[in-house]
Amino acid sequence: MSLEGRREIRHPLRRGRRPVPIWLATVLLAGLSLQFFGASAKAQSARQYFRIGTGGQSGTYFPVGRLIAEIISDVAQGRDCVQVRCGVPGLIAVAQTSNGSVANVAALQSGEIEAALVQADVAQWAFEGKELYAGKPRLDRLRFLAHLYSEAMHVVVRKEAGIHTVGDLRRRTAAFDEPGSGTLVHVRNLLRAYHLTDGDLHAEYIKPDLALPRMMQGKLDAFFIVAGWPAKAVVDALGSGHAGLLSIGPEQARAVIAANPFLTYGEIPANAYAGIPAIRTLMVGAQLIVRADIPADRIANILDALWSKRGETILKKGHPRGSEIQISSALAGRGIPMHPGAERFYRQRGLLPG
């Protein structure tokens, strides 16, 4: 068919002008579409996805990780972002649930995530190839970003079971958390101080949120969780009226700390859980660490957003432990190399010698 014989598109408001042939209109529309999708693809490629490994939803890592993701993500509006953009330009941060510290350092090393919340001792063991990483390849891509807050060992027991000390758990059924969790590492170290092993108990390797309903059914006598207080699983257990918290004895605590300098003996303060007195227990630092290959500029921008006034406000309002997350203690307890972007940031802030 000739070009003259093809259908034409006529605009009703433009009489007297030559009509646009449909083949030309199609070409023009195609060109516009290519421009649109090209611009869209360019915008998509400009985005920088930043995955943060956390823990189970019953602990503290996940809610705190979500707050960090909110703080550092690029937003045009939102909390305290009415007239200016907040966060890191182009960055989209997402908090991902995981099995915890051990799983997180493995995911960082393999490149599955960009950052993670990790226990301070697990981070150093993984980087140096010690303790549970002895004889295994070092996880040498781990880099320090910030100390966040202190975590506590919670030993939650069913009241009807008549358990008064950790030593009473012999031949009892207890949940140790899942393989890949930092909690499991510390549970085994704690049991050794009481001359117990996994085999002396009926051990179940499940998360606290799965352990709780089993405890309420009388099928489980105890569960452990290393987390910042108040941990959701512990709040729910104590709130049921059927559970209590055990303190760890000073002699056993000293034995565990002697083998792990990252641990301290402290207490969960009174009424951190409604109606519960102060609980003496083991503490360990929770850190934010990243992969070594993340660009230094991006890391510096992330820290600038995290330690901003807006970041401080979101953390304080978003979680009870948020007020403990402060730049003044950001460099506490580090046992792995600092990321160059973090080193530059803290030096500019006067927290590292020039």
Salt bridges, closest charged atoms under 4 A:
GLU8 OE1 - ARG10 NH2 3.71
GLU70 OE2 - ARG79 NH2 3.43
ASP74 OD1 - ARG85 NH2 3.00
GLU114 OE2 - ARG51 NH2 2.57
GLU114 OE2 - ARG291 NH1 3.13
ASP121 OD2 - HIS186 NE2 2.84
GLU128 OE1 - LYS130 NZ 2.92
GLU160 OE2 - HIS242 ND1 3.19
ASP177 OD1 - LYS207 NZ 3.10
ASP198 OD2 - ARG188 NE 3.09
ASP200 OD1 - ARG170 NH1 3.75
GLU204 OE2 - ARG214 NH2 2.95
ASP221 OD1 - ARG158 NH2 2.67
ASP236 OD2 - LYS232 NZ 2.90
GLU267 OE1 - ARG280 NH1 3.83
ASP293 OD2 - ARG141 NH2 3.32
ASP293 OD1 - ARG291 NE 2.70
ASP297 OD1 - ARG344 NH2 2.83
ASP304 OD1 - ARG349 NH2 3.16
GLU312 OE2 - LYS316 NZ 3.20
GLU324 OE1 - ARG321 NH2 2.15
GLU343 OE2 - ARG347 NH2 3.11
